[in-house]
Amino acid sequence: MTEYVLRFIAGGAIVSVFAILGDMLKPKSFGGLLGAAPSVALATLSIAVVQHGPHYAAAESWTMIYGAIALICYSLAVCHLLMRFRLAALPSTILAFAVWLAVAFGLLAGLGGAA
């Protein structure tokens, strides 16, 4: 139960800091990027360091990096399918999800949790 309270407090504090930072940046649409993934990732990593130690958090951070690389590949695939092949949004995202899975699990299988 205390882990959930700690996650709530740490996550809320970090999200608030990133939201304030994002609000100060121009254009305002850029601020939304800072409100979600980076703040949640930092909260998760800080809790991982406290509960499991720095080696565990390092491995977890590498898996987050692999997921980010896979997200870039997914985004490029969606854009390519939408613009070049003129597919609708739903089929494009479903097909690109296979790209995300292949890249994410390929990186994890090939490089593991730590480099």
Backbone as CSV, one residue per row, in Angstrom:
resi,resn,N_x,N_y,N_z,CA_x,CA_y,CA_z,C_x,C_y,C_z
1,MET,0.823,-1.192,0.000,0.000,0.000,0.000,0.863,1.250,0.000
2,THR,1.969,1.218,0.740,2.838,2.396,0.793,3.497,2.659,-0.562
3,GLU,3.718,1.593,-1.343,4.296,1.792,-2.677,3.351,2.620,-3.542
4,TYR,2.063,2.365,-3.463,1.106,3.118,-4.260,1.037,4.574,-3.808
5,VAL,1.109,4.810,-2.525,1.117,6.184,-2.012,2.385,6.901,-2.476
6,LEU,3.512,6.201,-2.405,4.768,6.782,-2.858,4.717,7.090,-4.350
7,ARG,4.186,6.182,-5.146,4.047,6.417,-6.585,3.144,7.621,-6.849
8,PHE,2.069,7.718,-6.101,1.131,8.819,-6.273,1.801,10.156,-5.969
9,ILE,2.515,10.220,-4.849,3.154,11.472,-4.447,4.298,11.834,-5.388
10,ALA,5.185,10.874,-5.659,6.322,11.150,-6.543,5.839,11.475,-7.956
11,GLY,4.922,10.690,-8.459,4.393,10.939,-9.801,3.705,12.285,-9.896
12,GLY,2.904,12.608,-8.913,2.205,13.897,-8.915,3.149,15.072,-8.849
13,ALA,4.171,14.962,-8.015,5.143,16.056,-7.893,5.923,16.244,-9.193
14,ILE,6.378,15.160,-9.772,7.167,15.269,-11.000,6.293,15.733,-12.160
15,VAL,5.079,15.227,-12.256,4.163,15.670,-13.309,3.880,17.159,-13.158
16,SER,3.714,17.626,-11.933,3.455,19.049,-11.702,4.629,19.910,-12.139
17,VAL,5.841,19.481,-11.819,7.028,20.236,-12.227,7.128,20.291,-13.746
18,PHE,6.916,19.159,-14.411,6.973,19.138,-15.860,5.838,19.944,-16.481
19,ALA,4.669,19.944,-15.869,3.547,20.734,-16.385,3.854,22.224,-16.289
20,ILE,4.467,22.651,-15.191,4.848,24.060,-15.046,5.899,24.422,-16.086
21,LEU,6.891,23.558,-16.260,7.918,23.787,-17.267,7.307,23.845,-18.662
22,GLY,6.409,22.922,-18.957,5.751,22.905,-20.257,4.889,24.124,-20.492
23,ASP,4.302,24.669,-19.440,3.466,25.856,-19.562,4.305,27.091,-19.880
24,MET,5.548,27.078,-19.459,6.427,28.223,-19.701,7.006,28.213,-21.119
25,LEU,6.979,27.076,-21.805,7.567,26.962,-23.135,6.606,27.431,-24.219
26,LYS,7.185,27.827,-25.330,6.406,28.215,-26.492,6.728,27.242,-27.613
27,PRO,5.863,26.798,-28.456,4.425,26.988,-28.413,3.787,26.143,-27.319
28,LYS,2.588,26.495,-26.967,1.897,25.813,-25.862,1.651,24.343,-26.167
29,SER,1.510,23.991,-27.439,1.282,22.587,-27.778,2.496,21.735,-27.432
30,PHE,3.674,22.335,-27.375,4.884,21.607,-27.012,4.860,21.192,-25.543
31,GLY,4.161,21.954,-24.726,4.093,21.653,-23.298,3.460,20.311,-22.992
32,GLY,2.570,19.835,-23.852,1.938,18.544,-23.642,2.916,17.385,-23.699
33,LEU,3.987,17.556,-24.442,5.008,16.510,-24.515,5.682,16.284,-23.174
34,LEU,5.817,17.347,-22.408,6.513,17.234,-21.134,5.604,16.770,-20.002
35,GLY,4.303,16.781,-20.218,3.388,16.461,-19.150,3.165,14.983,-18.909
36,ALA,3.554,14.136,-19.847,3.184,12.731,-19.731,4.392,11.827,-19.540
37,ALA,4.944,11.342,-20.617,5.944,10.274,-20.558,7.197,10.614,-19.756
38,PRO,7.842,11.763,-19.945,9.074,12.001,-19.177,8.835,12.037,-17.669
39,SER,7.744,12.639,-17.263,7.492,12.741,-15.826,7.158,11.389,-15.214
40,VAL,6.377,10.597,-15.917,6.040,9.270,-15.413,7.280,8.378,-15.386
41,ALA,8.115,8.493,-16.418,9.347,7.701,-16.457,10.271,8.068,-15.297
42,LEU,10.418,9.353,-15.017,11.266,9.765,-13.895,10.714,9.291,-12.558
43,ALA,9.409,9.362,-12.397,8.807,8.875,-11.157,9.032,7.376,-11.009
44,THR,8.838,6.638,-12.089,9.036,5.187,-12.052,10.485,4.840,-11.743
45,LEU,11.419,5.531,-12.391,12.840,5.254,-12.142,13.261,5.628,-10.733
46,SER,12.741,6.726,-10.208,13.109,7.106,-8.843,12.599,6.082,-7.831
47,ILE,11.416,5.570,-8.046,10.888,4.534,-7.157,11.693,3.248,-7.311
48,ALA,12.093,2.921,-8.551,12.893,1.718,-8.786,14.243,1.809,-8.086
49,VAL,14.849,2.986,-8.075,16.131,3.160,-7.387,15.958,2.952,-5.891
50,VAL,14.906,3.530,-5.344,14.684,3.421,-3.897,14.369,1.978,-3.492
51,GLN,13.531,1.302,-4.269,13.076,-0.031,-3.872,14.022,-1.152,-4.292
52,HIS,14.667,-1.016,-5.463,15.433,-2.143,-5.997,16.906,-1.841,-6.228
53,GLY,17.303,-0.599,-6.135,18.699,-0.251,-6.330,18.993,0.281,-7.721
54,PRO,20.188,0.842,-7.887,20.522,1.501,-9.153,20.691,0.543,-10.337
55,HIS,21.133,-0.687,-10.097,21.320,-1.620,-11.203,19.982,-2.010,-11.827
56,TYR,18.997,-2.231,-11.012,17.653,-2.536,-11.503,17.092,-1.347,-12.277
57,ALA,17.271,-0.145,-11.728,16.767,1.056,-12.401,17.486,1.280,-13.724
58,ALA,18.765,0.945,-13.796,19.505,1.088,-15.049,18.941,0.153,-16.115
59,ALA,18.664,-1.086,-15.729,18.073,-2.031,-16.675,16.691,-1.548,-17.115
60,GLU,15.931,-1.020,-16.175,14.600,-0.516,-16.496,14.685,0.695,-17.424
61,SER,15.683,1.536,-17.223,15.831,2.707,-18.091,16.186,2.300,-19.518
62,TRP,16.979,1.231,-19.674,17.287,0.758,-21.021,16.032,0.257,-21.726
63,THR,15.149,-0.421,-21.006,13.918,-0.877,-21.641,13.035,0.306,-22.030
64,MET,13.086,1.383,-21.253,12.351,2.598,-21.630,12.932,3.211,-22.898
65,ILE,14.243,3.198,-23.022,14.898,3.712,-24.230,14.510,2.871,-25.436
66,TYR,14.493,1.553,-25.273,14.086,0.680,-26.372,12.644,0.972,-26.781
67,GLY,11.788,1.186,-25.815,10.400,1.532,-26.114,10.285,2.854,-26.853
68,ALA,11.124,3.825,-26.500,11.110,5.117,-27.186,11.579,4.972,-28.634
69,ILE,12.617,4.171,-28.844,13.092,3.922,-30.208,12.000,3.227,-31.017
70,ALA,11.330,2.267,-30.401,10.236,1.574,-31.082,9.097,2.543,-31.396
71,LEU,8.841,3.497,-30.498,7.788,4.487,-30.742,8.142,5.378,-31.932
72,ILE,9.414,5.734,-32.064,9.844,6.524,-33.222,9.605,5.736,-34.506
73,CYS,9.979,4.465,-34.501,9.756,3.620,-35.682,8.268,3.469,-35.983
74,TYR,7.461,3.310,-34.952,6.005,3.224,-35.106,5.460,4.500,-35.734
75,SER,5.894,5.642,-35.226,5.403,6.925,-35.733,5.784,7.124,-37.193
76,LEU,7.017,6.776,-37.528,7.448,6.890,-38.921,6.645,5.941,-39.822
77,ALA,6.383,4.744,-39.337,5.606,3.787,-40.125,4.180,4.282,-40.342
78,VAL,3.560,4.837,-39.302,2.201,5.370,-39.439,2.183,6.504,-40.458
79,CYS,3.126,7.425,-40.333,3.186,8.539,-41.281,3.380,8.043,-42.710
80,HIS,4.244,7.080,-42.867,4.514,6.525,-44.192,3.262,5.858,-44.766
81,LEU,2.581,5.074,-43.965,1.373,4.399,-44.432,0.247,5.386,-44.742
82,LEU,0.134,6.432,-43.932,-0.912,7.420,-44.163,-0.626,8.279,-45.385
83,MET,0.607,8.725,-45.529,0.930,9.685,-46.583,1.229,9.009,-47.927
84,ARG,2.046,7.982,-47.913,2.464,7.378,-49.174,1.428,6.399,-49.719
85,PHE,0.899,5.537,-48.845,-0.034,4.517,-49.309,-1.495,4.922,-49.145
86,ARG,-1.718,6.080,-48.541,-3.074,6.618,-48.379,-4.026,5.665,-47.655
87,LEU,-3.480,4.910,-46.696,-4.339,4.045,-45.885,-5.094,4.889,-44.873
88,ALA,-6.202,4.373,-44.407,-6.953,5.044,-43.348,-6.185,4.917,-42.028
89,ALA,-6.597,5.672,-41.048,-5.872,5.727,-39.779,-5.869,4.383,-39.042
90,LEU,-7.009,3.720,-38.980,-7.081,2.465,-38.227,-6.184,1.371,-38.809
91,PRO,-6.251,1.091,-40.108,-5.328,0.074,-40.630,-3.861,0.476,-40.502
92,SER,-3.582,1.761,-40.647,-2.196,2.231,-40.515,-1.655,1.988,-39.119
93,THR,-2.459,2.306,-38.122,-1.988,2.119,-36.746,-1.869,0.648,-36.381
94,ILE,-2.767,-0.166,-36.897,-2.688,-1.605,-36.610,-1.452,-2.214,-37.252
95,LEU,-1.191,-1.857,-38.509,0.006,-2.368,-39.181,1.284,-1.847,-38.512
96,ALA,1.275,-0.593,-38.146,2.461,-0.011,-37.521,2.694,-0.576,-36.119
97,PHE,1.649,-1.051,-35.470,1.820,-1.668,-34.158,2.715,-2.895,-34.253
98,ALA,2.599,-3.615,-35.366,3.488,-4.759,-35.586,4.936,-4.299,-35.689
99,VAL,5.156,-3.128,-36.289,6.504,-2.558,-36.356,7.007,-2.255,-34.951
100,TRP,6.143,-1.632,-34.138,6.537,-1.307,-32.768,6.927,-2.568,-31.997
101,LEU,6.093,-3.588,-32.096,6.387,-4.839,-31.389,7.705,-5.449,-31.846
102,ALA,7.913,-5.478,-33.166,9.145,-6.077,-33.703,10.375,-5.312,-33.242
103,VAL,10.324,-3.993,-33.288,11.487,-3.195,-32.882,11.719,-3.305,-31.380
104,ALA,10.674,-3.150,-30.586,10.823,-3.174,-29.127,11.358,-4.521,-28.649
105,PHE,10.722,-5.592,-29.073,11.168,-6.912,-28.612,12.461,-7.348,-29.281
106,GLY,12.705,-6.851,-30.498,13.983,-7.137,-31.147,15.139,-6.484,-30.396
107,LEU,14.959,-5.241,-30.002,15.995,-4.566,-29.212,16.184,-5.248,-27.864
108,LEU,15.087,-5.593,-27.223,15.185,-6.254,-25.919,15.869,-7.607,-26.027
109,ALA,15.525,-8.369,-27.055,16.139,-9.687,-27.231,17.599,-9.571,-27.652
110,GLY,17.874,-8.589,-28.501,19.235,-8.444,-29.015,20.199,-7.782,-28.052
111,LEU,19.712,-6.779,-27.333,20.602,-6.015,-26.457,20.367,-6.276,-24.972
112,GLY,19.224,-6.803,-24.622,18.931,-7.110,-23.225,18.558,-5.866,-22.438
113,GLY,18.510,-6.032,-21.123,18.106,-4.935,-20.246,19.185,-3.937,-19.936
114,ALA,20.431,-4.260,-20.228,21.517,-3.317,-19.956,22.559,-3.445,-21.053
115,ALA,23.179,-2.341,-21.355,24.197,-2.365,-22.405,25.589,-2.432,-21.819
